[in-house]
Amino acid sequence: MSRLLVDDVTKTDARALLNVNKMATISDIVAPSNEYIYASGANELTVVEGCVIAVGGAGIFKTANTILTAANLDAGSAFAVGKDYYVYICDSRIDSADEKYVISLNSTYPTGWNATNSRKIGGFHYGRCRKVDRNLQPLNGSSVIFGTGWESAVSNGIVPRSVWTLGHRPKCSPEGMVYLGGGTWVDIYLNSDDGAKGLKSEYGCAPMTGTESMNWYNFVERLAKSGKRLPNYAEFCAYAFGSPAGLDNANTNAWSATSNTGRGVTGSVVNAVSSVGVVDAVGRVWEWLDELITRAEHATNADYHASVAWGWDKKSPLNTGEKSYDVGNIYQYYAYSLAALVAGGDWNSGANCGARAVRCNGYPWLVDTGVGARGACDSL
């Protein structure tokens, strides 16, 4: 560590020089609010006035109230459903020129710019948005709370709670997430394989389940690698609120019809979106939760726990899932006594699927093709 600035009236000490480079080092980003970018319309963002932002150590800008639209894209002319976009402030290095804002699908820097003359200051997800009031109550086309036809009051747009900044974001990578409130972010989509032993929240993907040999433990492990965790039941109920219940004979409001034979892909049902913008919280696959209970029935099993009495299982049931190695045993009073909650419903649970639907009988080592997961993360 060294002294950056000194007070030298003789101006012979270089540390007394206050220039743009030093101001950039000191100021970085100073904003009147952590949420200095917000969704001001279905297809527009607003950068608030009064932010001081440094770019590349050579330019410092004070923002005005600025509206950004698809016209700010570095490529293309419209936003696409299911995509994550990044917002950059760019510096032409011309002293007489103001900052330029560019929206890009590129996560490093926008087309036509580089890492030294651009800076990522936020981002958002473009997807399905439910019509809600300021209290997140679902509205129908006539703006009546839970009025007739409210289930289909869904449109494409910037998901308002997906907008993030450098001061308002999750600790993990922010792509494909929405802010639930209370310092918690959750994945918009049921999790799929990221190809690197982690998980991702992505539109149009088959969610990972027991089909890929996943159990509760495996999701916990993979989410940890992605900097996330399983949500609890209270969080599920909060992010699922506003999602229509499933139907027995149709997939209109959720992927739930009793005639379905598989999970399909995330986001295929337009109406299956909650008030905060979470997709497929109802139907498609059950979601593992971070809550464990003991099952009520005192079951026995000749291979594992033959009698109702405290003791180690005769052989461990814990060594299941995508990884096969010794992980210890369980000391319990009866067979399969430990259960992890799952919520929401799966692809053929019909009208039983819903924003508070919960199942209490699945032990955490269960490998079930109808159970997946969604990640949660604390705010930075």
Backbone torsions as a table, in degrees:
resi	resn	phi	psi	omega
1	MET	NA	144.2	178.7
2	SER	-144.6	161.5	-179.3
3	ARG	-73.1	127.6	-177.2
4	LEU	-86.9	-41.8	-176.9
5	LEU	-128.1	146.3	172.7
6	VAL	-135.3	162.5	177.5
7	ASP	-100.0	102.0	-175.9
8	ASP	-127.2	101.1	-176.8
9	VAL	-67.4	-20.1	179.4
10	THR	-79.4	-14.9	178.9
11	LYS	58.1	32.1	176.4
12	THR	-99.3	-16.6	179.0
13	ASP	-92.2	121.1	-177.8
14	ALA	-59.3	-23.2	-179.8
15	ARG	-72.1	-11.3	177.6
16	ALA	-86.1	-9.2	-178.9
17	LEU	-78.0	121.7	177.5
18	LEU	-106.4	103.8	-178.9
19	ASN	-120.6	-177.5	-177.5
20	VAL	-61.0	-39.9	-178.9
21	ASN	-60.8	-43.6	179.8
22	LYS	-70.4	-38.6	177.2
23	MET	-60.9	-38.7	178.5
24	ALA	-64.2	-38.0	178.7
25	THR	-65.5	-38.1	-176.2
26	ILE	-79.5	-44.7	-169.7
27	SER	-81.3	-43.3	-174.8
28	ASP	52.7	-102.8	172.4
29	ILE	-128.0	122.3	173.5
30	VAL	-119.2	119.9	-174.0
31	ALA	-133.1	148.9	178.0
32	PRO	-67.3	-18.7	179.1
33	SER	-150.5	148.5	175.0
34	ASN	-62.9	-29.3	179.2
35	GLU	-93.5	67.1	-175.3
36	TYR	-83.6	-2.6	169.2
37	ILE	-126.5	135.8	177.6
38	TYR	-146.2	159.5	177.9
39	ALA	-79.0	114.2	-179.4
40	SER	-101.8	0.7	177.4
41	GLY	-171.4	173.6	-178.1
42	ALA	-59.6	-31.2	-176.2
43	ASN	-130.6	27.9	179.1
44	GLU	-145.5	150.3	174.6
45	LEU	-116.1	157.9	171.6
46	THR	-125.1	129.1	170.0
47	VAL	-92.7	125.3	-174.8
48	VAL	-75.7	156.3	-180.0
49	GLU	-78.5	159.2	173.0
50	GLY	89.8	5.6	176.0
51	CYS	-84.5	140.6	172.7
52	VAL	-110.7	117.6	-172.6
53	ILE	-127.7	130.3	177.1
54	ALA	-95.0	140.6	179.3
55	VAL	-125.6	113.9	172.4
56	GLY	62.6	18.3	177.1
57	GLY	74.3	4.5	-177.1
58	ALA	-127.9	-11.2	-179.5
59	GLY	-137.3	137.2	176.8
60	ILE	-128.2	130.0	-176.4
61	PHE	-125.5	145.2	172.0
62	LYS	-107.9	122.2	-171.6
63	THR	-78.6	149.4	166.7
64	ALA	-104.8	166.2	176.0
65	ASN	-63.3	113.5	-170.5
66	THR	-131.0	129.9	178.0
67	ILE	-95.8	131.9	178.6
68	LEU	-114.4	139.5	-179.9
69	THR	-137.0	-171.2	177.1
70	ALA	-62.5	-17.5	176.6
71	ALA	-66.1	-16.8	179.0
72	ASN	-89.7	0.5	179.4
73	LEU	-65.3	145.2	175.8
74	ASP	-83.0	-13.0	178.3
75	ALA	-153.8	138.2	-179.7
76	GLY	83.2	176.3	-175.9
77	SER	-128.0	3.7	-178.8
78	ALA	-152.1	152.6	175.5
79	PHE	-77.9	150.6	-179.0
80	ALA	-114.7	139.1	179.2
81	VAL	-61.5	136.0	176.2
82	GLY	87.1	9.3	-177.1
83	LYS	-109.3	147.8	173.3
84	ASP	-99.3	130.6	-179.2
85	TYR	-116.9	152.6	179.9
86	TYR	-118.6	142.5	-180.0
87	VAL	-106.2	127.7	-178.7
88	TYR	-120.4	146.5	167.2
89	ILE	-106.9	131.7	-173.0
90	CYS	-123.3	148.9	-176.7
91	ASP	-122.2	118.1	-179.7
92	SER	-74.7	-9.3	-176.8
93	ARG	68.3	18.0	173.3
94	ILE	-102.9	118.4	-172.6
95	ASP	-58.6	-29.0	-177.3
96	SER	-85.0	-5.8	-175.9
97	ALA	-99.4	141.5	175.7
98	ASP	-81.0	175.1	178.0
99	GLU	-65.3	157.8	174.9
100	LYS	-125.0	136.1	179.1
101	TYR	-102.3	133.0	-179.8
102	VAL	-130.6	135.4	174.9
103	ILE	-106.2	133.1	-173.8
104	SER	-145.2	153.7	170.0
105	LEU	-79.7	-14.6	-179.5
106	ASN	-75.8	132.9	-177.1
107	SER	-89.2	-6.2	-178.2
108	THR	-100.7	-57.9	174.6
109	TYR	-161.3	156.6	-175.5
110	PRO	-76.1	159.3	178.0
111	THR	-58.9	132.0	179.6
112	GLY	92.2	-4.2	179.1
113	TRP	-128.8	177.5	179.0
114	ASN	-139.3	-175.6	-174.3
115	ALA	-71.1	-18.1	-178.2
116	THR	-93.0	-23.6	-178.9
117	ASN	-114.2	15.1	175.8
118	SER	-139.9	156.2	178.0
119	ARG	-144.1	129.3	177.0
120	LYS	-74.7	124.8	-177.8
121	ILE	-119.1	-0.8	179.2
122	GLY	169.4	-166.7	179.8
123	GLY	-177.5	-178.4	-179.0
124	PHE	-164.2	167.2	174.5
125	HIS	-112.8	136.7	176.8
126	TYR	-103.2	120.4	-175.4
127	GLY	-163.4	-143.8	-176.6
128	ARG	-91.6	136.1	-177.9
129	CYS	-128.5	127.0	175.6
130	ARG	-84.8	142.3	176.1
131	LYS	-74.0	120.0	-178.5
132	VAL	-137.9	163.4	172.6
133	ASP	-90.5	-174.0	-175.7
134	ARG	-67.4	-14.0	177.1
135	ASN	-100.5	13.5	178.6
136	LEU	66.3	22.4	175.5
137	GLN	-83.3	128.6	-179.2
138	PRO	-62.8	138.4	-179.5
139	LEU	-119.2	154.5	171.3
140	ASN	-93.0	-173.3	-177.1
141	GLY	-61.4	-22.9	178.8
142	SER	-96.6	12.0	178.4
143	SER	65.1	31.5	174.6
144	VAL	-97.4	129.7	-178.5
145	ILE	-62.9	123.1	-176.1
146	PHE	50.8	31.7	177.6
147	GLY	-72.5	167.2	-177.5
148	THR	-51.8	126.8	178.9
149	GLY	84.8	10.0	-178.6
150	TRP	-58.9	-29.5	-176.0
151	GLU	-58.8	-32.7	-175.4
152	SER	-98.3	8.6	178.7
153	ALA	-81.2	69.5	-175.9
154	VAL	-130.6	139.0	178.9
155	SER	-141.7	166.5	176.7
156	ASN	-84.1	142.1	178.4
157	GLY	177.3	179.9	172.2
158	ILE	-67.4	119.9	-179.9
159	VAL	-69.6	111.3	-170.2
160	PRO	-53.7	-42.2	-175.7
161	ARG	-84.3	2.7	175.0
162	SER	-89.5	-12.1	-177.3
163	VAL	-67.7	126.6	-178.7
164	TRP	-128.8	157.4	175.6
165	THR	-132.0	180.0	178.0
166	LEU	-69.6	-17.0	178.5
167	GLY	-106.4	-9.6	-179.1
168	HIS	-135.4	92.9	-175.1
169	ARG	-165.8	165.5	175.3
170	PRO	-77.2	163.4	175.9
171	LYS	-65.6	-31.3	178.9
172	CYS	-85.7	-178.1	174.7
173	SER	-60.9	135.0	-171.2
174	PRO	-83.9	-5.9	-175.5
175	GLU	-59.8	138.2	174.3
176	GLY	65.9	31.8	-179.4
177	MET	-129.3	158.2	173.3
178	VAL	-128.9	154.2	178.5
179	TYR	-85.5	118.0	-179.6
180	LEU	-80.9	-33.4	-175.4
181	GLY	119.2	164.1	178.1
182	GLY	63.3	25.1	179.0
183	GLY	82.1	18.4	-177.5
184	THR	-122.5	133.3	172.4
185	TRP	-111.5	148.0	178.1
186	VAL	-134.0	154.8	178.8
187	ASP	-68.9	138.1	176.4
188	ILE	-68.1	-40.1	-173.6
189	TYR	-113.4	151.7	169.9
190	LEU	-56.6	143.6	-169.5
191	ASN	-76.8	139.6	175.0
192	SER	-122.4	172.1	-175.7
193	ASP	-71.7	129.6	178.8
194	ASP	-90.5	0.4	178.7
195	GLY	79.9	1.5	-178.9
196	ALA	-132.4	32.7	179.8
197	LYS	66.4	18.0	172.9
198	GLY	-118.2	-160.3	-179.1
199	LEU	-134.0	156.7	178.4
200	LYS	-136.2	156.3	175.9
201	SER	-106.4	104.3	-171.8
202	GLU	-142.7	142.7	179.4
203	TYR	-73.8	141.3	172.8
204	GLY	76.1	23.7	-179.2
205	CYS	-116.8	151.7	173.5
206	ALA	-74.5	122.5	179.6
207	PRO	-68.3	142.4	177.7
208	MET	-68.4	140.7	178.8
209	THR	-147.9	-162.8	173.4
210	GLY	-62.7	-15.7	174.7
211	THR	-58.6	-33.1	176.2
212	GLU	-98.9	22.2	177.5
213	SER	67.9	26.3	-177.8
214	MET	-89.7	135.7	170.4
215	ASN	-122.8	-173.9	-177.6
216	TRP	-57.0	-46.2	-178.0
217	TYR	-60.6	-42.2	-178.7
218	ASN	-64.1	-39.8	177.7
219	PHE	-66.0	-39.7	176.8
220	VAL	-58.8	-45.1	-177.9
221	GLU	-66.1	-45.6	-178.5
222	ARG	-68.7	-38.8	178.3
223	LEU	-64.3	-38.6	177.8
224	ALA	-60.3	-38.8	178.0
225	LYS	-63.7	-31.4	179.9
226	SER	-88.7	4.5	179.9
227	GLY	78.0	23.1	-176.3
228	LYS	-127.0	-178.4	179.6
229	ARG	-145.1	168.4	171.2
230	LEU	-74.3	145.2	173.7
231	PRO	-79.0	163.4	173.6
232	ASN	-96.8	178.3	-175.0
233	TYR	-65.7	-38.7	178.7
234	ALA	-61.8	-42.2	178.3
235	GLU	-66.2	-39.7	176.6
236	PHE	-58.2	-49.3	-178.8
237	CYS	-59.8	-35.1	179.8
238	ALA	-70.5	-46.1	-177.1
239	TYR	-80.5	-18.2	177.6
240	ALA	-86.2	-15.9	-178.3
241	PHE	-54.9	133.8	-178.4
242	GLY	92.6	-5.1	173.8
243	SER	-82.2	129.5	178.1
244	PRO	-64.7	150.6	176.6
245	ALA	-69.1	159.0	177.7
246	GLY	-72.1	166.2	177.2
247	LEU	-123.7	148.3	178.8
248	ASP	-71.0	-38.7	-167.9
249	ASN	-110.2	8.0	-178.2
250	ALA	-157.1	159.3	176.1
251	ASN	-108.1	28.9	-175.6
252	THR	-63.0	-41.7	-173.5
253	ASN	-111.4	-13.2	178.1
254	ALA	-165.3	157.2	176.2
255	TRP	-80.7	85.3	-166.8
256	SER	-142.0	-8.2	-173.5
257	ALA	-55.6	138.2	-176.2
258	THR	-63.4	-15.1	178.5
259	SER	-87.2	-7.8	179.9
260	ASN	-63.6	148.5	-178.5
261	THR	-120.6	3.6	-179.7
262	GLY	-165.2	175.0	-172.1
263	ARG	-77.8	-26.8	-176.8
264	GLY	68.3	-153.8	-178.0
265	VAL	-124.8	155.1	-176.7
266	THR	-62.5	138.7	174.0
267	GLY	81.1	9.4	-177.2
268	SER	-75.4	-18.6	178.8
269	VAL	-104.7	113.2	-174.3
270	VAL	-58.6	-43.0	-174.8
271	ASN	-75.2	-10.2	-174.3
272	ALA	-83.0	65.0	179.2
273	VAL	-139.6	142.5	-176.0
274	SER	-91.4	-179.8	-179.2
275	SER	-63.7	-34.9	-179.3
276	VAL	-90.0	-3.1	176.4
277	GLY	101.8	14.4	177.2
278	VAL	-82.9	133.6	-174.6
279	VAL	-102.7	139.4	175.7
280	ASP	61.9	32.4	172.6
281	ALA	-68.8	-23.3	177.0
282	VAL	-114.1	128.2	178.6
283	GLY	80.8	-172.3	-178.2
284	ARG	69.7	-76.0	172.2
285	VAL	-142.8	149.8	171.7
286	TRP	-62.2	154.9	178.9
287	GLU	-115.1	124.2	173.1
288	TRP	-61.8	139.9	177.1
289	LEU	-116.6	160.8	-179.0
290	ASP	-89.3	52.3	177.6
291	GLU	-140.2	126.2	-179.4
292	LEU	-112.8	141.8	179.2
293	ILE	-133.7	171.6	171.1
294	THR	-103.7	134.4	-178.1
295	ARG	-70.5	146.8	-174.0
296	ALA	-73.8	-38.7	-175.1
297	GLU	-78.2	140.1	179.4
298	HIS	-91.4	82.4	-176.1
299	ALA	-84.8	157.5	172.3
300	THR	-127.4	159.6	179.2
301	ASN	-148.7	124.8	-173.8
302	ALA	-61.0	-31.6	-177.1
303	ASP	-83.3	-26.2	-173.2
304	TYR	-116.3	-56.8	-176.0
305	HIS	-139.0	94.9	-168.1
306	ALA	-77.3	-21.0	-177.2
307	SER	-135.4	161.3	177.7
308	VAL	-85.8	94.4	-179.1
309	ALA	-169.7	151.1	179.3
310	TRP	-64.3	135.5	177.2
311	GLY	169.7	167.3	175.5
312	TRP	-73.6	144.3	173.3
313	ASP	-60.4	148.5	-178.3
314	LYS	-60.9	-34.3	169.0
315	LYS	-143.5	149.5	-173.9
316	SER	-70.6	131.2	174.2
317	PRO	-87.6	-2.5	-169.6
318	LEU	-79.4	-17.6	-175.3
319	ASN	-85.4	67.6	177.0
320	THR	-129.3	175.1	176.3
321	GLY	99.7	-164.7	-172.2
322	GLU	-74.5	-18.7	179.1
323	LYS	-115.1	136.4	-178.7
324	SER	-118.2	101.7	174.6
325	TYR	-157.5	166.6	-175.9
326	ASP	-70.9	124.0	-177.5
327	VAL	-125.8	14.4	179.3
328	GLY	92.7	-170.9	-174.3
329	ASN	-128.8	177.9	177.9
330	ILE	-120.2	133.3	177.6
331	TYR	-102.3	111.7	-173.3
332	GLN	-145.7	171.4	-175.1
333	TYR	-88.4	-27.2	179.5
334	TYR	-152.8	167.8	-175.9
335	ALA	-66.4	142.3	175.6
336	TYR	54.6	36.8	-175.1
337	SER	-71.5	-26.6	-175.9
338	LEU	-92.7	132.5	179.3
339	ALA	-134.0	147.5	174.3
340	ALA	-111.9	134.1	-179.0
341	LEU	-68.2	145.1	169.0
342	VAL	-127.1	152.5	-172.4
343	ALA	-138.3	158.2	170.5
344	GLY	101.0	-42.1	-176.8
345	GLY	106.2	165.6	-179.8
346	ASP	-120.6	-166.7	-167.9
347	TRP	-67.2	-18.3	179.9
348	ASN	-131.8	27.1	178.7
349	SER	-85.1	-3.8	173.9
350	GLY	57.7	-135.6	-176.1
351	ALA	-70.3	-7.4	175.1
352	ASN	-74.4	-18.2	178.5
353	CYS	-72.2	140.6	178.5
354	GLY	-176.6	175.4	-174.0
355	ALA	-72.9	-6.4	173.6
356	ARG	-127.3	5.9	-177.7
357	ALA	-60.5	136.1	-178.0
358	VAL	-146.9	145.1	177.5
359	ARG	-123.5	136.7	-168.5
360	CYS	-117.8	16.7	-171.9
361	ASN	-115.9	4.5	-175.0
362	GLY	-93.3	114.5	178.4
363	TYR	-71.6	148.9	-170.4
364	PRO	-64.7	-20.8	177.4
365	TRP	-87.8	4.2	178.9
366	LEU	-66.5	131.0	173.7
367	VAL	-105.0	103.2	-171.2
368	ASP	-124.1	125.3	-178.0
369	THR	-66.3	-13.6	-178.8
370	GLY	-101.3	11.8	-177.5
371	VAL	-125.2	127.6	177.5
372	GLY	-127.6	-149.5	-177.3
373	ALA	-159.9	165.6	175.9
374	ARG	-141.0	140.2	-175.7
375	GLY	-90.9	155.8	173.6
376	ALA	-131.5	158.1	-178.1
377	CYS	-155.5	147.0	176.3
378	ASP	-77.4	157.2	176.1
379	SER	-68.4	150.8	177.1
380	LEU	-65.7	NA	NA
